[in-house]
Amino acid sequence: MAGDSSYTIVEYFGGDDGYRCGYCKNDKGNFSHGMWSHTMTVQDYQDLIDRGWRRSGKYVYKPTLKKTCCPQYAIRCHALKFQPSKSHKKVLKKMNKFLSKGELPEGQEPGQFIVSVNIDHNALQTTMHCVGTILAKKCSGADPSRPPCRKAKDLRKERRLQKEQTRQHGVSLTKPAPSLAIQPKSLEDLVSELLPDDASHRLEVRLVRSSPPSTQFKASFSASYQVYKLYQMAIHKDPPDKPSESQFQRFLCDSPLEAEFSPDGPEVGYGSFHQQYWLDGKIVAVGVIDILPTCVSSVYLYYHPDFAALSLGSYSALREIAFTRQLQKQSPKLSFYYLGFYIHSCPKMRYKGQYRPSDLLCPETYAWVPIERCTALLDESRYARFNQDPDAGDIRALKDVGRALVLHRRAVMPYVTYSRKRKGASDEREVQQYASLVGQQCAERILLYRS
């Protein structure tokens, strides 16, 4: 992978102070450890999120689950095994109906705001080139690769004839004829449902690299920011001057991740992107995502509040799962969709567990455990060890802090060498805490800045 010669460089901030929780509104109940990342390789970030870390802009943080008021557990969906539920299908059908006929759900008109919970509120507290995927495919006739559609009344007539033949000839039809077997539509079928020639709207999804910013990203920056500003004002009740352009840049555009490419990776490469939803030539929603070696990681979603009735939070998640499956065809290891954090103690945030099959990250062994085995434990206690094997441990636990790499006066050295040169009070306790949180493997790759 390109970037093997690059280093991740971080400054560790610790995590002793509590701050306001965006979920339960506890003024000082939210605790996490954090570090500022000047630059980061995608492999290092992949390994960090597999230890419960998460980024907000260039700030990377790890909730202190035993101490924080609303424990946040990393959650991932097995994208290749995902099957849309009945409610997911309703979301996709609602969008297709809107595109086809221009109809929003009954009783909901543009301008009626519906709060989306498809965000991590505490992230707000801690601060290919353009790929066009046509969602609204226009139908220009029958698809020759599919069997012709048959009317329901014709199928009923055929079944009646078969029953009559069975009665007359004593033939048992315990299994339906193969020609009558109805295969459930795949996620891709539902997302790319064909629209009539006279469809009311056209939706296009564009993937643009946000860091470093591509030409397409720069050209659409202002329009994208305006949607973000409207979203923050309508959904989060921010005053007009709060969602500033600089805040938008820091929170959703800046990223420590390098653009990396690999022969066995996706054509678009790895790194940070904005997935823009263009409706009739205008941006109506943006999904901020990271493409990493084994997953697509959802960072944030914002949308024009006039279209809240279309359940864009759920719709974009389904689109991103389909996108993950598309990338996996190019990069076999890339098979998971990370949804950020699952917060069982906050009922409105449990929806992330509906994208199944999914796993939660054990906060002690860092093993992924099926969510069905975790929720019962969380019903009993806000904090839980999900791995029930008492002998299991953290296989990447810190063993030797002296081997952790540091960056001191532009020189890279192991911590044991730096500590001999250091003058003044020892910083070993702080470095030990940092290295324990990132694990031995990352500690030996990531450069910890020391003044």
C-alpha positions as MATLAB code, in Angstrom:
seq = 'MAGDSSYTIVEYFGGDDGYRCGYCKNDKGNFSHGMWSHTMTVQDYQDLIDRGWRRSGKYVYKPTLKKTCCPQYAIRCHALKFQPSKSHKKVLKKMNKFLSKGELPEGQEPGQFIVSVNIDHNALQTTMHCVGTILAKKCSGADPSRPPCRKAKDLRKERRLQKEQTRQHGVSLTKPAPSLAIQPKSLEDLVSELLPDDASHRLEVRLVRSSPPSTQFKASFSASYQVYKLYQMAIHKDPPDKPSESQFQRFLCDSPLEAEFSPDGPEVGYGSFHQQYWLDGKIVAVGVIDILPTCVSSVYLYYHPDFAALSLGSYSALREIAFTRQLQKQSPKLSFYYLGFYIHSCPKMRYKGQYRPSDLLCPETYAWVPIERCTALLDESRYARFNQDPDAGDIRALKDVGRALVLHRRAVMPYVTYSRKRKGASDEREVQQYASLVGQQCAERILLYRS';
ca = [
       0.000    0.000    0.000;
       1.294    3.423   -0.886;
       2.114    5.311    2.272;
       4.067    2.464    3.923;
       6.974    4.894    4.370;
       4.713    7.471    6.044;
       4.242    7.936    9.759;
       1.220    8.829   11.824;
       2.050   11.790   14.082;
      -0.073   12.547   17.159;
      -0.119   14.717   20.282;
      -1.777   13.049   23.267;
      -4.062   15.125   25.507;
      -5.114   12.650   28.188;
      -8.697   12.501   29.428;
      -9.172   13.466   33.060;
     -11.765   16.209   32.612;
     -15.451   15.596   31.998;
     -17.484   17.682   29.585;
     -21.085   18.014   28.478;
     -22.790   14.937   27.059;
     -24.783   15.479   23.891;
     -27.123   12.591   24.717;
     -28.224   12.864   28.360;
     -27.145   16.539   28.677;
     -25.035   15.833   31.769;
     -22.774   18.882   32.059;
     -19.653   16.978   33.137;
     -20.521   13.325   32.581;
     -18.835   12.710   29.239;
     -15.276   11.383   29.538;
     -12.850   10.391   26.809;
      -9.150   10.287   26.017;
      -8.071   12.298   23.018;
      -5.187   13.151   20.746;
      -4.592   15.541   17.887;
      -3.478   13.814   14.718;
      -1.318   15.898   12.397;
      -1.260   13.080    9.853;
      -2.389    9.463    9.923;
      -2.106    6.422    7.678;
      -5.309    4.570    6.893;
      -3.931    1.346    8.400;
      -3.172    3.060   11.698;
      -6.673    4.533   11.803;
      -8.178    1.146   10.951;
      -6.305   -0.379   13.891;
      -7.335    2.483   16.176;
     -11.057    2.266   15.426;
     -10.754   -1.469   16.075;
      -9.717   -0.412   19.590;
     -12.647    1.967   20.069;
     -11.138    5.235   18.789;
     -13.022    7.624   16.499;
     -12.138   10.826   14.688;
     -13.868   14.218   14.578;
     -11.935   16.266   12.058;
      -8.306   15.758   13.074;
      -9.185   15.101   16.703;
      -9.179   11.386   17.552;
     -10.887   10.291   20.769;
     -11.691    7.142   22.740;
     -14.637    7.244   25.179;
     -13.793    6.151   28.719;
     -16.551    3.556   28.891;
     -16.294    2.664   32.589;
     -16.539    6.322   33.567;
     -18.645    8.143   30.976;
     -22.372    8.697   31.517;
     -23.484    7.261   28.161;
     -21.046    4.500   27.119;
     -20.411    4.455   23.378;
     -19.530    1.076   21.874;
     -18.051    0.772   18.394;
     -20.463   -0.980   16.022;
     -19.948   -2.535   12.611;
     -22.277   -4.202   10.114;
     -21.347   -7.226    7.987;
     -22.129   -5.501    4.690;
     -21.969   -8.640    2.534;
     -24.479  -10.488    4.726;
     -26.823   -7.537    5.235;
     -30.461   -8.038    4.293;
     -32.739   -4.977    4.382;
     -35.540   -5.235    6.916;
     -39.156   -4.350    6.233;
     -38.597   -0.835    7.578;
     -35.470   -0.422    5.435;
     -37.432   -1.428    2.341;
     -40.073    1.165    3.204;
     -37.397    3.869    3.304;
     -36.096    2.872   -0.137;
     -39.600    2.619   -1.602;
     -40.460    6.027   -0.166;
     -37.466    7.557   -1.929;
     -38.254    5.801   -5.207;
     -41.862    6.982   -5.015;
     -40.671   10.535   -4.451;
     -38.291   10.348   -7.408;
     -40.918    8.766   -9.624;
     -43.995   10.799   -8.716;
     -42.664   13.710   -6.688;
     -44.715   12.671   -3.662;
     -43.489   13.143   -0.114;
     -45.060   10.987    2.631;
     -48.665   11.937    3.324;
     -49.009   14.841    5.730;
     -45.362   15.855    5.397;
     -44.508   18.738    3.141;
     -41.159   20.381    2.445;
     -40.183   22.567    5.382;
     -41.615   20.271    8.062;
     -38.532   19.298   10.035;
     -38.095   15.779   11.335;
     -35.153   15.216   13.640;
     -32.678   12.625   12.418;
     -30.670   10.696   14.982;
     -28.130    9.407   12.482;
     -25.298   11.348   14.114;
     -22.872   11.127   17.022;
     -23.663   14.198   19.120;
     -20.508   13.969   21.197;
     -18.418   14.268   18.058;
     -19.777   17.813   17.841;
     -18.503   18.477   21.251;
     -14.963   17.362   20.349;
     -13.735   19.014   17.741;
     -11.789    7.702   -8.647;
     -11.950   11.341   -8.884;
     -15.601   12.325   -8.879;
     -17.544    9.094   -9.151;
     -21.088    9.545  -10.376;
     -23.390    6.714   -9.406;
     -26.754    7.182  -11.031;
     -29.409    6.233   -8.545;
     -32.424    7.181  -10.594;
     -31.862    5.063  -13.687;
     -34.242    5.919  -16.455;
     -36.038    2.988  -17.989;
     -35.849    2.767  -21.759;
     -37.660   -0.513  -22.147;
     -37.606   -4.030  -20.759;
     -34.384   -5.319  -19.227;
     -33.317   -8.249  -21.449;
     -31.355   -9.807  -18.562;
     -34.500  -10.301  -16.477;
     -37.568  -12.473  -17.096;
     -40.635  -10.565  -18.283;
     -42.951   -9.266  -15.569;
     -46.170  -11.237  -15.126;
     -49.481   -9.922  -13.910;
     -50.797  -11.142  -10.577;
     -54.053  -12.345  -12.104;
     -52.109  -14.522  -14.584;
     -50.143  -16.096  -11.733;
     -53.349  -16.779   -9.794;
     -54.923  -18.381  -12.873;
     -51.860  -20.604  -13.353;
     -51.964  -21.728   -9.717;
     -55.677  -22.618  -10.016;
     -54.942  -24.753  -13.078;
     -52.135  -26.542  -11.241;
     -54.393  -27.274   -8.279;
     -57.053  -28.664  -10.635;
     -54.476  -30.901  -12.319;
     -53.297  -32.083   -8.915;
     -56.836  -32.978   -7.883;
     -57.534  -34.855  -11.129;
     -54.251  -36.773  -11.397;
     -53.302  -37.189   -7.744;
     -49.976  -35.429   -8.240;
     -48.466  -33.882   -5.116;
     -47.026  -30.407   -5.497;
     -45.214  -30.045   -2.206;
     -42.699  -27.617   -3.727;
     -43.542  -24.681   -5.963;
     -42.404  -24.888   -9.550;
     -39.055  -23.168  -10.035;
     -40.642  -20.728  -12.453;
     -42.955  -19.519   -9.679;
     -40.282  -19.076   -6.991;
     -40.110  -15.446   -5.934;
     -36.614  -14.276   -5.078;
     -36.431  -11.370   -2.611;
     -34.946   -8.219   -4.065;
     -31.372   -7.508   -3.099;
     -30.291   -4.210   -1.576;
     -28.803   -3.272   -4.932;
     -32.105   -3.993   -6.701;
     -33.997   -1.785   -4.264;
     -31.481    1.062   -4.439;
     -31.270    1.037   -8.243;
     -34.942    0.486   -8.998;
     -35.780    1.625  -12.506;
     -37.845    4.778  -12.849;
     -40.261    5.767  -15.615;
     -39.214    8.049  -18.446;
     -41.306   10.847  -16.986;
     -39.903   10.572  -13.445;
     -40.411   13.772  -11.452;
     -36.869   13.922  -10.069;
     -33.356   12.731  -10.769;
     -30.983   11.762   -7.951;
     -27.258   11.346   -8.481;
     -24.660   10.288   -5.918;
     -21.158   11.696   -6.343;
     -18.081   10.628   -4.407;
     -15.540   13.436   -3.992;
     -12.299   13.295   -2.040;
     -12.376   15.830    0.779;
      -8.783   15.506    2.023;
      -6.720   16.512    0.229;
      -9.584   18.397   -1.446;
     -10.263   17.409   -5.039;
     -11.255   19.883   -7.744;
     -14.857   18.660   -7.536;
     -14.872   19.087   -3.758;
     -13.618   22.659   -4.005;
     -16.185   23.514   -6.683;
     -19.073   22.289   -4.509;
     -17.747   23.494   -1.132;
     -20.000   26.542   -0.811;
     -23.178   24.680   -1.786;
     -22.315   21.839    0.597;
     -21.655   24.244    3.466;
     -25.016   25.970    2.956;
     -26.800   22.624    3.352;
     -24.793   21.956    6.536;
     -25.705   25.376    7.934;
     -29.419   24.851    7.279;
     -29.213   21.401    8.850;
     -27.536   22.642   12.028;
     -30.010   25.511   12.414;
     -33.130   23.414   11.791;
     -32.215   20.125   13.429;
     -29.877   21.210   16.234;
     -31.315   24.706   16.715;
     -27.936   26.385   16.269;
     -28.009   30.194   15.950;
     -27.153   31.431   12.425;
     -23.620   32.470   13.387;
     -22.630   29.173   15.063;
     -22.333   26.805   12.081;
     -19.539   28.899   10.577;
     -17.614   27.996    7.466;
     -14.440   27.515    9.512;
     -16.239   25.159   11.922;
     -17.590   23.185    8.967;
     -14.073   22.985    7.536;
     -12.525   21.772   10.808;
     -15.261   19.326   11.737;
     -16.261   17.719    8.436;
     -13.637   18.574    5.816;
     -10.264   18.436    7.559;
      -8.928   14.937    8.065;
      -5.599   13.505    9.184;
      -5.949   10.595    6.756;
      -3.616   10.479    3.802;
      -4.841    9.627    0.317;
      -3.459    6.152   -0.317;
      -3.717    3.729   -3.213;
      -2.980    0.024   -3.398;
      -2.950   -2.521   -6.263;
      -5.442   -4.663   -4.339;
      -7.436   -1.711   -3.021;
     -10.493    0.113   -4.390;
     -10.058    2.217   -7.521;
     -11.032    5.393   -5.651;
      -8.261    4.774   -3.132;
      -8.359    5.064    0.654;
      -8.919    8.166    2.761;
     -11.646   10.715    3.507;
     -14.530   11.515    1.168;
     -17.865   13.286    0.906;
     -20.654   11.316   -0.729;
     -22.909   14.006   -2.162;
     -26.574   13.479   -3.018;
     -27.591   15.735   -5.909;
     -31.323   16.139   -6.539;
     -32.140   17.802   -9.862;
     -28.698   19.415   -9.941;
     -28.608   20.636   -6.314;
     -26.979   19.138   -3.210;
     -29.615   17.925   -0.729;
     -27.500   15.681    1.526;
     -23.876   14.775    2.204;
     -22.492   11.668    3.879;
     -18.981   12.111    5.276;
     -17.124    8.790    5.084;
     -13.673    7.259    5.418;
     -12.608    4.397    3.157;
     -10.209    2.167    5.096;
      -8.487   -1.185    4.434;
     -11.332   -3.327    5.803;
     -14.307   -0.984    6.035;
     -16.252    2.072    5.027;
     -16.591    4.188    8.164;
     -19.527    6.595    8.451;
     -18.427    9.894   10.021;
     -21.454   12.200    9.729;
     -24.518   13.012    7.679;
     -26.191   16.351    7.049;
     -29.078   17.170    4.742;
     -31.408   19.937    3.624;
     -34.195   20.048    6.230;
     -36.866   20.438    3.536;
     -36.320   16.758    2.715;
     -36.325   15.370    6.267;
     -39.502   13.407    5.474;
     -37.464   11.139    3.184;
     -35.636    9.571    6.165;
     -32.288   10.533    4.675;
     -30.369    9.231    7.699;
     -31.574    5.683    7.090;
     -31.492    6.080    3.324;
     -27.854    7.206    3.289;
     -26.833    4.322    5.586;
     -28.402    1.842    3.160;
     -26.645    3.556    0.261;
     -23.330    3.365    2.126;
     -23.796   -0.352    2.826;
     -24.442   -0.899   -0.888;
     -21.339    1.194   -1.640;
     -19.265   -0.973    0.724;
     -20.408   -4.070   -1.152;
     -19.433   -2.417   -4.425;
     -15.930   -1.618   -3.125;
     -15.510   -5.157   -1.799;
     -15.647   -6.485   -5.358;
     -12.445   -4.519   -6.019;
     -10.863   -5.027   -2.580;
     -11.849   -8.372   -0.965;
     -10.760   -7.365    2.557;
     -13.079   -4.358    2.566;
     -16.293   -5.971    3.794;
     -17.545   -4.040    6.832;
     -19.587   -0.892    7.335;
     -18.803    0.971   10.567;
     -21.657    3.075   11.943;
     -19.703    4.891   14.636;
     -20.935    4.281   18.171;
     -23.883    2.318   19.542;
     -25.343    3.820   22.734;
     -27.656    1.366   24.462;
     -28.365    3.708   27.379;
     -29.847    6.239   24.934;
     -32.975    4.596   23.431;
     -33.089    6.836   20.351;
     -29.533    5.750   19.459;
     -30.296    2.027   19.463;
     -31.440    2.209   15.838;
     -27.883    1.466   14.694;
     -28.363   -2.083   15.915;
     -31.055   -2.582   13.257;
     -28.463   -2.922   10.480;
     -27.786   -6.620   10.918;
     -25.816   -8.766   11.178;
     -23.724   -6.455   13.325;
     -21.125   -6.646   16.087;
     -20.158   -4.526   19.072;
     -16.541   -4.120   20.153;
     -15.676   -5.641   23.523;
     -14.082   -2.818   25.570;
     -11.637   -5.169   27.314;
     -10.511   -7.748   24.754;
     -11.247   -5.689   21.608;
     -12.924   -8.686   20.019;
     -16.033   -8.147   17.901;
     -19.092   -9.835   19.416;
     -22.518  -10.333   17.744;
     -24.874   -7.631   19.000;
     -27.501  -10.175   20.045;
     -25.104  -11.409   22.740;
     -24.368   -7.873   23.929;
     -27.765   -6.229   24.370;
     -28.857   -8.527   27.216;
     -25.700   -7.574   29.113;
     -26.331   -3.882   28.461;
     -29.892   -4.208   29.737;
     -28.345   -5.101   33.100;
     -25.497   -2.592   33.138;
     -24.401    0.429   31.105;
     -20.884   -0.957   31.000;
     -20.249   -4.557   30.029;
     -17.468   -6.864   28.911;
     -18.955   -8.629   25.875;
     -16.376  -11.401   25.517;
     -17.540  -13.978   28.045;
     -14.370  -16.072   27.874;
     -12.681  -15.283   31.221;
      -9.288  -16.284   29.827;
      -9.497  -14.009   26.772;
      -7.458  -10.835   26.823;
      -6.261   -7.987   24.647;
      -3.883   -9.633   22.170;
      -2.367   -6.235   21.359;
      -1.999   -5.097   24.954;
       0.986   -2.945   25.847;
       3.982   -5.030   26.874;
       6.909   -2.625   26.680;
       6.385    1.144   26.711;
      10.074    1.615   25.959;
       9.488    0.442   22.381;
       6.839    3.092   21.708;
       8.038    5.545   19.067;
       8.303    9.267   19.751;
       9.137   12.293   17.629;
      11.530   14.644   19.391;
      13.219   17.571   17.657;
      12.424   16.045   14.256;
      14.124   12.788   15.203;
      12.331    9.442   15.506;
      13.383    7.280   18.430;
      12.012    4.674   20.849;
      10.683    6.077   24.098;
      13.407    4.371   26.126;
      16.026    6.437   24.248;
      14.049    9.654   24.605;
      13.472    9.143   28.337;
      17.237    8.998   28.932;
      17.688   12.369   27.192;
      14.671   14.057   28.768;
      15.263   16.715   31.380;
      12.765   17.599   34.062;
       9.845   15.623   35.457;
       9.188   12.173   34.045;
       6.366   11.815   31.536;
       6.349    8.013   31.673;
       2.896    7.831   33.279;
       1.347    9.837   30.443;
       3.154    7.869   27.733;
       2.212    4.608   29.448;
      -1.463    5.631   29.416;
      -1.322    6.636   25.745;
       0.467    3.440   24.690;
      -1.989    1.272   26.636;
      -4.922    2.870   24.826;
      -3.486    2.516   21.310;
      -1.942   -0.919   21.951;
       1.601   -2.222   21.500;
       1.415   -2.562   17.715;
       0.239    1.001   17.097;
       2.577    2.385   19.757;
       5.513    0.955   17.795;
       4.311    2.559   14.527;
       2.735    5.880   15.514;
       4.969    8.823   16.385;
       4.039   10.476   19.681;
       5.190   14.095   19.627;
       7.429   15.107   22.508;
       8.659   18.681   22.956;
];
